[in-house]
Amino acid sequence: MNNRFPIATALALAGLVAACAPAAQNDADANEAVASAPPATAAPAATMNHAEWAGKWIGVEGMFVEITPTKNGGYSLTMQSDLDTVGTYIGTDAEGGIAFERGGQQLLLKASTGDQTGLKYLAGKSNCLMVAESEAYCRD
């Protein structure tokens, strides 16, 4: 009779371990999913505020953008975007930058490096904004 008890105990323990193994795996998967999920307290609007970009940014050949926050939470963008075009545009916070319309096109002013702009004059700079590869502005 002594031989049966250890076998029965071993079988019961093996069954218990097998029953718990999938739950442990599911808990690990759940913990991994929670760890990779964005924090519940993160507000999308807070991450899309670009007010720290306020001020003047300088481009090549006299080009510039001056960003001024407005009372309604948007931005006034005064730009010289090429040698012949100076204008003021209404901008709004958008994912990745400040969205605005110019010449019937929806554009995005976004953070970049001087190297990403493709402009030699801005190469090596780290604090830049760009609309397109050939249109960018930096702060030293």
N, C-alpha and C positions, 0 to 999 in steps of 0.2 A: 503494500500500500504506500510505502514511502516513495516509491518510484513514480507513482501516478501523480502525486501532489506537485512535484517540481515540474512535470511535463504540463499539467493543467495550468499551473501558474505561468510557465513560460509561454504557453499558447495565449493565455489571457493578456499577458503583457505585450506580446507581439501584436495582438488584435488592437489593443489600446494605442500602441505606437502607430500602427497603420491608420487608425481612425483619426489620430491627431495630425499626422503628416500633411494631408491636404489642407487642413485648417491653417497650419503654420505657413504653408506656401501662400494661401490666400491672404493671410495677414501681411506677409512680406510684400505681395503684389499691391495690396491696399496702401501700405505705408509708402511704397515707391510711387504710386499714383498721387498720393497726397503731397509727397515731397516735390513732385514735378509740377503740381498745379500752382497757378499764381495765387498769392495771398488773397484771402477774401476781403481784406481791408483796403486793398489797392483800388483807388477810384480812377477810372479811365480819364476823367477830365483833369485830374491833378497831374497825370503823367503827360498830358498834352499841352501844358502851359509853357509858352515860349517867351514870357515876359523878360527873362534874363538876356534875351537877344536885343533888347532895346538899345538904341544908339546908332551910331554911324559905322558902316562897314565899307571898306575901300576895295575896289576892283582894279582892273588894268585900264590904262588910257583915260583916266578921269571918271570911270564908272563908279557908282556907289549905290548903296541902299541905306536909307535911314528908317529905322523901325521905331514907331511911337505907339505905345499902348493907348487904346481909346477907352472911353467911359463904359462902353457896352461890352468890354472884355475882348474885343478884337484888336486889330492893329491898323495903323496907317503906314503904308509902305511908300516912301518917296524914293524913286529909283531913276538913275540914269543907266539904262540897260544896254545901250550901245551909243555910238558917237552922236546920233541924231535924236534919240528918244529919251525924254525926261517925262515922268508921269507920277501920279499918286494913285495908289490902288488900295482897296480894302482887303485886309487879310484876316483870316480866322485860324484858330488852332485846329490842327488836323493831325492825324497819326503820322509821325515822322517829320513834322515841320509846320510851316505856316502856308495855308492854301490861299491863293488869290487868282483873280482873272485878269489877263492882259491881252488885248487884241483878240478877244473872243476865245482865247485858250485858257483852260484850267491848268494852273501851274502850282508847284510846290517848292517853297524855299526851305531847304533842308541843310542840316549840319554836314560838313565834310572837312577833309583836309585839303591843303593846297595841292598835294599830289593828285588827289581824286579829281580836281577841276580840269586837269589837262592843260593848264596855263603855266608857262615857264615862270612868269613874274610871281606867281603864287606858290611855286614849288617849295617844299620844305616847311611851309607854314602849317600850323596845326589847328588853328581856331578860325574856321571859314564856314561860309554859307554858300550854297550854290543852287541855281535854278536849273542849269544844264551844264554840260561839260565846258562850254565856252563862255558861260556867264556865272561868275562867282565873285565873292567879296570876302575879305579877311580882316581880322584884327591882329595887330602885332602882339 
